[in-house]
Amino acid sequence: MEQLKKIRILRKKNNLTQKQLANFAGVSQSLIAKIESNRIDPTYTKAQQILSTLEQIDNKDEIKAKEIMQTKMIFANENDLVKDIISTMKRKGISQIPVKHKENVCGLITEKAIIDNLLKRENVSQLKVKEIMEDAPPIISINTNLKTLLLLLKECSVALVADKGEIKGIISKTDLMDRI
């Protein structure tokens, strides 16, 4: 019942008439009017349809992953030598590189992984990337919203951005900080 009260508030917040909301949600204007005036208790399906439409409209202006991502990406191969990756990281000024096995992302090589392994072994530079890489980073849609990105990057150092299964970019915590 509390959710239904949000319909009028969200509709007005987004400067929509009842007719406009009805058209977007695929329901009648009279249904919207009856819900807002508390004269009808809609079916769960209709209520969800209207609330989902309002949520989409409300989030349309939110920043998406495709607006933040870096499209110039470097990938390491799982069989590359760590010394070559260290050189690339220094030259490019980056701290992590996604790792591919054939055409699929299978891991992430990071400065942290390299340093952690330096504590365990003497000559890390002669190892292959697959021997010290971390788990693969999450892959998100190009339309993932900022709030989801913030929550994700709170737990992960980077996220890869894909469109229809093809990696299009990468987002790091630094990329998010640059948007502030």
N, C-alpha and C positions, 0 to 999 in steps of 0.2 A: 504494500500500500504506500509506503514511504517513497518507493521508486517512482510511482505514478505522479507524485507531486512534483518530481523533478522535470517532468515533461514540459510543463508550462514555463518553468524557470529557464531550462535549456533552450526552448524554442525562442523565448524573448531575448535571451542572451545572444543568440545567433541571428537576431533580427528577421525571424521567419514568421509569416502568417500561418494560421492553421491550415489554410489551403496548400501553401508551399510545403509544409511539413508532411501533409497527407500525400501529396504527389511524390515526394522523395521516398516516403516509407511504403507507398503502395497501399494505402488505406483511404477511407473516406474522410472528408473534412468534418462531417458530423460526428464520426467516431472520436476524433481529436477533441472536438468541442465538448462532447459528453464526458470524456475522461477528465478533461481539465475542470469541468464544473462538478465533478464527482457524482454524476448521474448514472454512470455505468461502470461496471467492473469488467474490464476487457479480458479476453482469454490470455493465457500466458504467452502464447505464440504472438498475438497481436501486440501485446505490451513489449515483448522482446524486440519485435520488428521495429517499433517506433523508437525505443531506447537505443537500439543499435544504430539506427539512422542518425539520431541526434549525436551519438558518440562520434561517429564518423565525421559529421559536419563540424563538431566541436574540435576535433583533432586535425582538421584539414590544413591548418596553418602551422602546425607543429613541424619543427625541423626533422628531416628524414636522413637516414644513413647516406643516401646518395649525395646529399649536400655537404657532408663532412668528410667523406672518404678520400683517401689519397689514391689516385689511379696509377701512378708510377710505382710499380711493385717489383721487388726482387724476390726470386725464389731460390732456395738452395735445393740441390739434389741430395737425396739421402746418402749417396756414396761420395759426395764431396769431402775433401779433407777439411778438418776444423781450421787449420792454419789459413786456408784460402777464404773461409767464411770470416775469420777474424780480420783479415786484410780488407775484405769487402765492407764489413761493418765500420771499420776505421775510415775508409775512403768515403763512404756515403753518409757517415755520421748517424748511423742507426744502431739500435740495441737489440733488435730481434728480426729474424727472417723466417717466413713460413717455409716448410720443407715439403717437397713433392716426391712421390714415388710414382713414376710414369706420369700421368696427368692428374693424379689425386693428391690433395694435401694430406700428409700423414703425420706431421709434427711441426714443432716450432723450435728453432735454435735461438737461444737468448744469451746475452752476456752473463746472466745469472747461472745458466746451465754450464757455461764454459768455466766460470769461476768456481762453482761447486765441484766440478770435476778436477780442477787444478789442485784442490785440497786433497783429493783422493789419489790422483796420479801425477807423475812427474811430467810426462810428455804428452799433453792433451792435443797438441797441434797435429800430431801424426794420426790421430783417430779419425774415423769417418763420422760424419754428422749423425747418422742413424744410431751410433753408439752412445750419444749423449743428449739427443734431442728430447724435448718435452712433448707432452700430448699435443695434438692438433688444436689450434684455436677454434672457437665457435664460428660458424658460418651463418650469417644473417641475411635477410632480404634487403634489397636496396630501399625498401619502404619502411624499414624498422624505425620507430619514432625515438626521439631524444630520451624520453624517460626510460624506455627499455634499454637503450644503449648505456645510459648512466648506471643502471642496475647491473648490467652485464659486465661492464668494464670495472665495476667495483670489485668483481671477483676474478676477472681475466685481464691480462696485460694488453691484448689486442683482439679484434674481431675481424674476420674476413667478410667482405660484402659480396653477395652473389645475386645475379639476375638469371633466372631460369637455369640454375645449376652451374653457370659459368662465373668464376671469380672475376669481379670487376674492380675491387679495391680493398683497402685495408684501413681500419680505424684504430688508432692507439689512444691512450689516455691523454697524450700531448695534443692530439688532434681535437679532442673534446675541450681541453683547456683553452685552446686557441679560439674557440667559439664564444668564450665567456667575455 
